[in-house]
Structure formats: structure tokens, C-alpha cells
Amino acid sequence: MADEEEVEVVEEKKGGLVKILLFVTIALLLIIISVGATLFLSGFFDPKPVVVDEEGNLVTQDIDGEDAEEEEVDPNAPKPLIKMSKETPEGQKFDQLYNELDRGFTINLAGSKKFVQFSMGFMTHYDQRIVDFVYKHEMAIRSAIIMEVSSHQQDQLVTVADKQKLADSLKTRMNQVLTGYEDFGGIEEVFFTEFVIQ
């Protein structure tokens, strides 16, 4: 009888050890599967692009797609502004990035009791940094716009050509402000989304 009790105790211990090994194996298997799936979905196993220069020579690239032979770049140096482009059958065409200023303007006109109310937006062919620059220096840009518009009289803002001339001068003033603070303008066009003289 004592031998039977010892056999049962030994068998129970073996069963517990098997269960622990089974759980550990399943846990490790789940971890391996999740790591593999994450690497697969993140593109880790995608083939590296092959780049050939104009002469047909293979150009080696590092992970970021940069030429491996290039000099090290200062990470604090500003990145160059890039015109956003898309290829079309007719050739290269640049994307436009439109943005409207958040608040409109109400400005007294020169030599009159009348005022002009307008809202405006702008377009750039450059990246989001131009929009960020405009909002970063919005106070200076708004001041330049107010100074420019307040120098006009009512009869200088009557026709469509007059308004286009004003839009061109506002573009110039905005680019002057951006060039003064960021060493680059980048505003291609200015648009009025509302324009009323009262």
C-alpha cells in the first residue's frame, strides 16, 4: 500500500511538470508568432529597392534609402524645402497645398470712412512647413496685410483687376515676412474667399 501511494505522488508530480512545460511552450510560441507578424506587417521582410544610376551601375543604399557613400549629415541642420510633385503623361506637375487663414480681416480704407472685410487663403507648391511658417509668424503676417490694405483707397479696390493686384501685393508682403524670419517665402498665390467693402 505504501508503494501505491508513492507511485501516485510521483505520477502527480510528473503531470504537474508536463502542464508547466506545455504552458511555457505555448507562451513562447505565441510570443514568436506575434513578433513575426509584427515584423511582417511593418515591412521588415520586404525586398530592398535596387537603385541604378544613369550609367547602369548599382548604387548601394542603407536602410533609409540614402546613398551609403554620402557624408554624415548634421541632424540639427534644417531640411531643404521640397516641391511636392506628381508625374503626369505630359510631364512633371506640382501639387498645390491650399490653406485659409483662420480669422478674417476688417480694415479701414485710406481717406474714407469705409472699411473692407475679407477672408483669405494662400497656395504653395512646397510642403507643410510653409503652412507651419505662416501660422508661426501669423501676427507679423497679419500686421503686414493690415498695413498694405489700409494704404489703399476705396476706388483702388473696385474691379476684379484691382482685387487681383491687391492679392499679388499681399503675396509679396507675406513672402517678405517669411523671408525675413525663415529665409524662405514659398507663397505662390493669395486668394480672397470673402471680400466686402462697406
Backbone bond lengths (Angstrom), bond angles and torsions (degrees), N, CA, C in turn:
res aa  C-N    CA-C-N  psi(-1)  N-CA   C-N-CA  omega(-1)  CA-C   N-CA-C  phi
1 M - - - 1.434 - - 1.511 111.48 -
2 A 1.291 117.58 -39.64 1.455 121.16 179.42 1.521 109.53 -64.40
3 D 1.366 115.76 -35.73 1.458 118.67 179.28 1.528 111.04 -66.20
4 E 1.331 118.30 -37.84 1.462 121.94 179.74 1.525 110.88 -64.89
5 E 1.341 117.03 -40.01 1.472 120.47 179.19 1.529 110.28 -65.21
6 E 1.326 117.10 -40.47 1.460 120.41 179.49 1.521 110.81 -65.39
7 V 1.326 117.88 -38.77 1.458 122.08 179.50 1.521 110.05 -64.71
8 E 1.350 117.40 -42.05 1.463 120.69 179.80 1.527 110.92 -64.90
9 V 1.333 117.87 -40.39 1.466 121.62 179.58 1.522 110.00 -64.31
10 V 1.332 117.87 -42.95 1.456 121.99 179.56 1.519 109.88 -64.64
11 E 1.344 118.66 -41.57 1.457 121.88 179.74 1.522 110.73 -65.30
12 E 1.351 118.15 -38.52 1.456 121.06 178.40 1.524 110.34 -65.05
13 K 1.332 118.61 -39.41 1.454 121.47 179.18 1.523 110.18 -65.52
14 K 1.335 117.64 -39.96 1.455 120.55 178.47 1.527 110.33 -64.42
15 G 1.306 118.09 -40.73 1.466 122.31 179.17 1.517 111.03 -63.29
16 G 1.327 118.88 -37.94 1.462 122.33 178.43 1.518 111.46 -67.54
17 L 1.334 115.91 -39.35 1.457 120.34 179.32 1.528 110.71 -67.18
18 V 1.308 117.48 -38.42 1.465 121.81 178.90 1.529 109.81 -64.71
19 K 1.335 116.90 -40.68 1.465 120.41 179.51 1.529 110.86 -64.42
20 I 1.310 116.93 -42.65 1.466 120.66 179.81 1.526 110.19 -63.09
21 L 1.348 116.99 -45.55 1.460 120.40 178.56 1.528 111.46 -62.78
22 L 1.316 117.18 -37.21 1.461 121.64 178.59 1.534 110.49 -64.29
23 F 1.332 117.52 -46.14 1.470 121.45 179.62 1.534 111.40 -64.24
24 V 1.325 116.89 -41.65 1.468 120.52 179.24 1.527 110.05 -64.53
25 T 1.333 116.83 -42.51 1.460 121.03 179.25 1.523 110.92 -62.74
26 I 1.326 117.33 -44.27 1.473 121.22 179.13 1.528 110.40 -63.68
27 A 1.336 116.90 -42.41 1.466 120.54 179.61 1.529 110.81 -62.29
28 L 1.337 117.27 -45.23 1.464 120.58 178.45 1.524 111.58 -63.50
29 L 1.319 116.56 -39.59 1.452 120.91 178.69 1.528 110.88 -63.03
30 L 1.335 117.73 -42.53 1.467 121.40 178.18 1.528 111.53 -64.51
31 I 1.321 117.08 -39.21 1.468 120.63 178.52 1.522 110.19 -64.50
32 I 1.325 117.06 -44.51 1.465 121.20 -179.67 1.524 110.50 -63.30
33 I 1.321 116.95 -42.56 1.469 120.63 179.54 1.528 110.70 -64.11
34 S 1.334 117.46 -43.07 1.472 119.49 -178.44 1.528 111.35 -68.06
35 V 1.326 118.25 -38.61 1.470 120.59 177.10 1.526 109.81 -65.31
36 G 1.318 117.51 -43.62 1.460 120.98 178.79 1.521 112.02 -62.75
37 A 1.329 117.06 -42.85 1.465 120.53 178.53 1.523 110.81 -64.37
38 T 1.325 117.26 -40.80 1.469 120.94 178.79 1.521 110.92 -62.78
39 L 1.324 117.27 -45.37 1.461 120.59 178.59 1.524 111.25 -63.72
40 F 1.317 117.17 -40.21 1.457 121.02 179.45 1.523 111.10 -64.70
41 L 1.334 116.88 -47.65 1.459 120.61 -178.00 1.524 112.59 -69.48
42 S 1.312 118.61 -25.91 1.466 120.89 178.57 1.524 112.07 -83.24
43 G 1.319 118.37 -2.97 1.456 121.95 176.90 1.508 114.63 87.16
44 F 1.311 117.55 16.47 1.462 121.59 -178.59 1.527 111.39 -62.32
45 F 1.326 117.01 -34.62 1.453 121.22 -176.16 1.529 112.80 -92.88
46 D 1.360 118.46 2.41 1.455 121.30 178.98 1.521 109.39 -66.43
47 P 1.341 117.16 146.92 1.468 118.99 179.36 1.525 109.95 -67.58
48 K 1.326 116.05 144.46 1.457 122.07 179.05 1.526 108.56 -73.94
49 P 1.353 118.06 142.23 1.461 119.40 179.77 1.524 111.04 -68.74
50 V 1.311 114.65 142.99 1.459 120.80 177.23 1.522 106.61 -99.95
51 V 1.325 116.80 124.60 1.458 121.39 -177.86 1.517 108.61 -114.74
52 V 1.325 114.88 132.34 1.456 121.41 -179.79 1.523 107.27 -122.12
53 D 1.344 118.00 132.83 1.467 120.56 178.65 1.525 109.87 -78.45
54 E 1.359 116.75 -177.20 1.464 121.17 -175.88 1.518 113.16 -61.01
55 E 1.328 117.39 -27.44 1.460 121.35 -177.86 1.527 112.51 -87.94
56 G 1.309 118.16 -0.88 1.449 121.56 179.74 1.505 114.58 89.38
57 N 1.329 118.32 7.42 1.459 121.83 179.54 1.520 110.17 -83.72
58 L 1.308 115.80 143.00 1.458 121.41 178.59 1.523 109.36 -73.22
59 V 1.329 116.39 129.82 1.462 121.56 178.93 1.514 107.44 -105.38
60 T 1.323 116.70 123.83 1.460 119.72 178.96 1.513 109.13 -79.14
61 Q 1.326 115.12 144.59 1.458 120.45 -179.35 1.508 109.39 -130.87
62 D 1.339 114.80 151.41 1.458 118.49 174.01 1.518 109.04 -88.02
63 I 1.313 117.29 -170.74 1.463 122.23 -174.14 1.513 111.98 -60.55
64 D 1.339 118.62 -37.60 1.458 121.93 -176.47 1.517 112.66 -78.09
65 G 1.324 118.64 -3.07 1.444 121.39 -177.99 1.519 112.67 86.69
66 E 1.305 118.17 4.43 1.460 122.70 178.66 1.530 108.46 -83.20
67 D 1.314 116.80 152.22 1.457 120.13 175.98 1.518 109.33 -63.05
68 A 1.320 116.33 134.29 1.461 120.64 -176.32 1.522 111.64 -70.21
69 E 1.349 117.84 -25.20 1.452 120.36 -176.79 1.523 112.96 -81.90
70 E 1.322 119.86 -7.94 1.461 122.09 -176.11 1.517 111.32 -66.92
71 E 1.349 114.24 154.77 1.449 119.68 177.24 1.518 109.64 -71.64
72 E 1.319 115.28 160.84 1.454 119.53 178.02 1.514 109.01 -69.28
73 V 1.339 116.12 141.55 1.451 122.29 -177.64 1.513 108.72 -106.93
74 D 1.322 116.04 139.75 1.457 121.49 177.54 1.525 108.47 -66.65
75 P 1.349 119.15 120.84 1.462 120.23 -178.07 1.521 112.77 -66.62
76 N 1.331 118.58 -19.08 1.460 121.40 179.70 1.522 112.55 -88.68
77 A 1.318 117.73 -8.43 1.458 120.94 -179.67 1.527 109.11 -70.39
78 P 1.347 117.66 141.23 1.463 119.34 179.31 1.520 110.63 -67.50
79 K 1.313 115.73 142.00 1.449 120.65 179.50 1.526 108.52 -80.22
80 P 1.320 118.50 145.36 1.462 119.90 -179.45 1.524 110.30 -68.33
81 L 1.329 115.33 146.35 1.455 120.12 176.42 1.517 108.24 -72.97
82 I 1.311 116.05 138.41 1.452 121.35 -174.62 1.514 108.63 -119.80
83 K 1.335 116.28 129.39 1.452 118.84 173.66 1.521 107.75 -72.78
84 M 1.328 116.03 132.21 1.458 120.57 179.74 1.526 107.36 -82.05
85 S 1.329 117.50 124.88 1.451 119.73 -176.79 1.514 110.84 -130.37
86 K 1.309 113.40 161.13 1.461 119.53 173.76 1.520 107.42 -138.46
87 E 1.319 115.70 146.08 1.454 120.70 -178.41 1.523 109.29 -84.80
88 T 1.313 116.84 136.35 1.456 122.83 176.32 1.524 107.43 -128.42
89 P 1.338 117.87 164.92 1.465 119.13 178.54 1.533 112.49 -59.13
90 E 1.336 118.02 -29.81 1.459 121.41 -179.04 1.524 111.97 -81.07
91 G 1.311 119.38 -11.46 1.457 122.48 -177.67 1.517 110.86 134.51
92 Q 1.321 115.64 -160.10 1.458 119.76 -176.91 1.522 109.59 -82.63
93 K 1.328 115.71 136.09 1.454 122.18 178.98 1.521 106.75 -130.87
94 F 1.333 117.22 137.80 1.450 120.61 -176.64 1.522 110.99 -92.48
95 D 1.334 115.42 137.93 1.462 121.13 175.23 1.517 109.15 -71.50
96 Q 1.322 115.31 150.11 1.454 120.26 175.88 1.517 108.84 -108.01
97 L 1.320 115.59 140.81 1.453 121.99 175.88 1.521 106.48 -116.78
98 Y 1.356 116.37 113.73 1.457 122.03 -177.85 1.521 109.40 -101.83
99 N 1.335 115.03 146.33 1.456 119.83 175.98 1.517 108.44 -153.33
100 E 1.325 116.20 142.32 1.464 121.56 178.87 1.518 108.72 -107.94
101 L 1.330 116.42 138.27 1.457 120.27 175.72 1.526 108.61 -65.31
102 D 1.322 116.43 142.60 1.463 121.20 -172.27 1.522 113.39 -63.72
103 R 1.315 117.46 -40.44 1.466 120.35 -176.08 1.517 109.75 -114.45
104 G 1.340 115.20 149.13 1.454 120.84 176.33 1.521 110.90 -83.03
105 F 1.330 115.44 -176.08 1.460 122.15 -177.88 1.524 109.50 -124.44
106 T 1.310 117.22 143.67 1.458 124.57 169.13 1.524 105.48 -130.11
107 I 1.342 116.13 113.40 1.465 120.65 -169.91 1.525 109.61 -134.00
108 N 1.332 117.26 133.06 1.462 122.30 174.53 1.518 109.46 -68.88
109 L 1.350 115.45 140.83 1.455 120.39 177.56 1.525 110.08 -89.45
110 A 1.313 116.57 153.17 1.468 121.91 -177.40 1.525 110.48 -68.47
111 G 1.339 116.92 135.96 1.462 122.72 174.93 1.512 114.21 66.42
112 S 1.337 118.68 26.69 1.462 120.88 -176.92 1.519 109.76 -153.78
113 K 1.340 115.06 161.64 1.465 119.58 172.86 1.529 110.23 -90.59
114 K 1.303 116.42 -0.90 1.466 121.51 -179.46 1.527 109.81 -80.70
115 F 1.332 114.09 160.19 1.459 119.92 176.27 1.515 109.31 -139.27
116 V 1.295 114.92 161.95 1.457 121.17 179.49 1.527 108.22 -115.30
117 Q 1.325 115.14 137.42 1.469 121.87 173.90 1.517 107.08 -117.08
118 F 1.319 116.21 130.74 1.461 118.42 178.43 1.524 110.39 -155.38
119 S 1.322 113.46 156.94 1.463 122.34 170.62 1.521 105.87 -120.09
120 M 1.308 115.23 151.83 1.458 117.60 -176.41 1.522 112.03 -146.35
121 G 1.301 114.26 159.58 1.454 121.85 175.25 1.516 108.66 -136.92
122 F 1.311 115.82 178.71 1.459 120.35 -179.05 1.511 109.53 -144.56
123 M 1.333 114.77 164.07 1.459 121.51 -179.93 1.526 108.46 -130.78
124 T 1.315 115.73 141.97 1.455 121.65 174.85 1.524 109.16 -136.72
125 H 1.317 115.66 151.78 1.469 120.74 173.21 1.521 110.47 -94.32
126 Y 1.320 116.36 -3.98 1.455 120.94 -178.63 1.522 109.71 -90.37
127 D 1.314 116.73 -178.61 1.462 120.93 -173.38 1.532 112.43 -81.07
128 Q 1.307 115.43 -173.76 1.463 124.25 -174.49 1.530 112.35 -59.78
129 R 1.318 117.52 -20.76 1.468 119.17 -177.91 1.523 112.14 -62.44
130 I 1.336 118.81 -31.45 1.467 120.49 177.61 1.522 109.35 -63.64
131 V 1.331 116.98 -43.98 1.470 120.69 177.54 1.525 109.60 -61.80
132 D 1.316 116.76 -42.93 1.467 120.28 178.25 1.523 111.22 -62.32
133 F 1.337 117.23 -39.57 1.465 120.75 178.04 1.527 110.77 -62.99
134 V 1.340 116.59 -40.80 1.472 119.86 -179.92 1.520 109.89 -61.38
135 Y 1.327 117.43 -45.24 1.467 119.45 -179.56 1.529 111.83 -72.51
136 K 1.307 117.75 -29.46 1.463 120.81 177.40 1.531 110.48 -65.90
137 H 1.332 116.57 -37.95 1.464 121.64 -177.23 1.532 111.19 -111.28
138 E 1.326 116.11 31.53 1.464 120.57 -175.39 1.525 112.28 -59.14
139 M 1.310 118.14 -40.09 1.462 120.19 -178.19 1.534 110.72 -61.81
140 A 1.314 117.72 -45.47 1.465 121.11 179.34 1.529 110.96 -66.68
141 I 1.315 116.98 -38.29 1.467 120.89 179.25 1.520 110.18 -67.25
142 R 1.338 117.17 -44.48 1.469 120.06 178.45 1.527 110.44 -61.04
143 S 1.309 117.58 -40.47 1.462 121.10 178.22 1.527 110.90 -61.87
144 A 1.332 117.30 -44.39 1.466 121.03 179.12 1.525 110.80 -63.17
145 I 1.332 117.16 -38.78 1.467 121.14 178.71 1.527 109.97 -65.52
146 I 1.323 117.25 -45.13 1.470 120.97 179.78 1.528 110.12 -61.34
147 M 1.316 117.74 -44.48 1.468 121.00 179.39 1.530 111.22 -61.67
148 E 1.312 116.70 -42.18 1.464 120.23 -178.94 1.523 111.19 -66.89
149 V 1.328 117.76 -48.92 1.467 120.90 -176.37 1.527 110.87 -68.20
150 S 1.324 118.36 -39.07 1.468 120.64 -177.76 1.525 112.26 -68.22
151 S 1.314 118.61 -14.09 1.462 121.27 176.98 1.531 112.17 -83.36
152 H 1.323 117.84 -7.21 1.464 122.02 -179.45 1.528 110.63 -93.34
153 Q 1.340 115.28 150.07 1.461 121.30 173.76 1.519 108.64 -98.62
154 Q 1.335 115.12 165.78 1.463 120.05 -175.87 1.528 111.53 -59.26
155 D 1.319 118.04 -41.93 1.460 120.36 -177.49 1.533 112.92 -70.27
156 Q 1.330 117.83 -8.22 1.468 121.51 176.65 1.528 112.22 -91.19
157 L 1.345 116.80 -0.15 1.472 120.68 -177.24 1.531 111.74 -128.38
158 V 1.327 117.58 33.16 1.459 120.90 -173.77 1.529 111.94 -91.26
159 T 1.308 117.90 -51.80 1.467 120.92 -173.46 1.533 111.68 -87.54
160 V 1.308 114.35 168.32 1.465 120.22 176.52 1.528 109.99 -62.80
161 A 1.318 116.33 -38.51 1.470 120.03 178.58 1.527 110.60 -63.43
162 D 1.349 116.76 -37.72 1.470 120.28 177.13 1.526 110.69 -62.11
163 K 1.320 116.01 -43.33 1.471 120.22 -178.83 1.532 110.69 -68.32
164 Q 1.327 116.96 -36.32 1.468 120.08 176.73 1.521 110.60 -66.46
165 K 1.331 116.18 -38.77 1.468 120.36 177.07 1.526 110.34 -63.20
166 L 1.350 116.88 -40.70 1.463 120.96 177.11 1.531 110.19 -63.99
167 A 1.340 116.81 -43.29 1.470 120.22 179.00 1.531 110.63 -60.15
168 D 1.326 117.16 -40.81 1.470 120.46 178.36 1.526 111.31 -64.68
169 S 1.340 116.88 -40.46 1.467 118.68 179.55 1.529 110.87 -69.68
170 L 1.347 117.56 -33.26 1.471 120.03 176.45 1.527 110.74 -67.65
171 K 1.328 116.19 -37.58 1.472 119.77 176.16 1.526 110.09 -60.74
172 T 1.323 115.88 -44.23 1.466 120.25 179.20 1.520 110.97 -62.18
173 R 1.334 116.98 -44.29 1.465 120.49 -179.35 1.530 110.95 -65.14
174 M 1.342 117.59 -41.83 1.469 120.88 178.99 1.529 110.29 -62.84
175 N 1.330 116.75 -43.28 1.467 120.35 179.07 1.523 111.54 -65.80
176 Q 1.343 116.95 -34.10 1.466 119.79 176.63 1.527 110.66 -63.34
177 V 1.338 116.62 -43.19 1.467 120.20 179.29 1.527 109.93 -63.76
178 L 1.331 116.78 -47.86 1.467 119.87 -179.09 1.530 111.46 -63.50
179 T 1.315 116.87 -39.87 1.463 119.83 178.60 1.521 110.61 -64.88
180 G 1.329 116.60 -36.92 1.454 120.21 178.83 1.515 113.21 -65.41
181 Y 1.337 117.08 -36.55 1.465 120.43 -176.58 1.526 113.90 -97.92
182 E 1.326 117.44 -32.12 1.469 120.58 -174.03 1.530 113.06 -119.74
183 D 1.325 118.20 1.49 1.464 123.52 -179.24 1.524 113.35 63.44
184 F 1.331 117.13 20.36 1.458 120.41 178.30 1.516 109.01 -162.26
185 G 1.341 117.29 133.21 1.462 122.01 179.07 1.515 111.16 -84.96
186 G 1.311 117.18 -86.31 1.458 121.46 174.86 1.512 115.97 92.87
187 I 1.342 119.63 -6.70 1.470 121.19 177.65 1.525 106.92 -80.52
188 E 1.325 116.75 121.74 1.461 121.11 -177.50 1.531 111.83 -91.41
189 E 1.330 116.59 -40.32 1.463 120.62 -179.32 1.513 109.75 -147.95
190 V 1.349 114.86 155.08 1.461 122.46 175.36 1.522 107.07 -120.51
191 F 1.324 116.65 137.97 1.460 122.17 -178.85 1.523 109.91 -125.68
192 F 1.332 116.27 143.41 1.457 120.95 172.44 1.520 107.67 -95.06
193 T 1.317 117.34 126.66 1.462 120.68 176.03 1.525 110.74 -97.27
194 E 1.326 117.39 -18.66 1.469 124.39 172.06 1.513 106.61 -147.38
195 F 1.351 116.59 145.37 1.466 119.40 178.85 1.522 108.33 -157.73
196 V 1.335 117.16 112.32 1.468 122.58 -178.31 1.521 108.69 -137.00
197 I 1.344 116.38 133.84 1.466 121.38 172.49 1.519 107.26 -108.68
198 Q 1.328 116.60 129.38 1.474 120.84 -179.73 1.503 110.17 -127.39
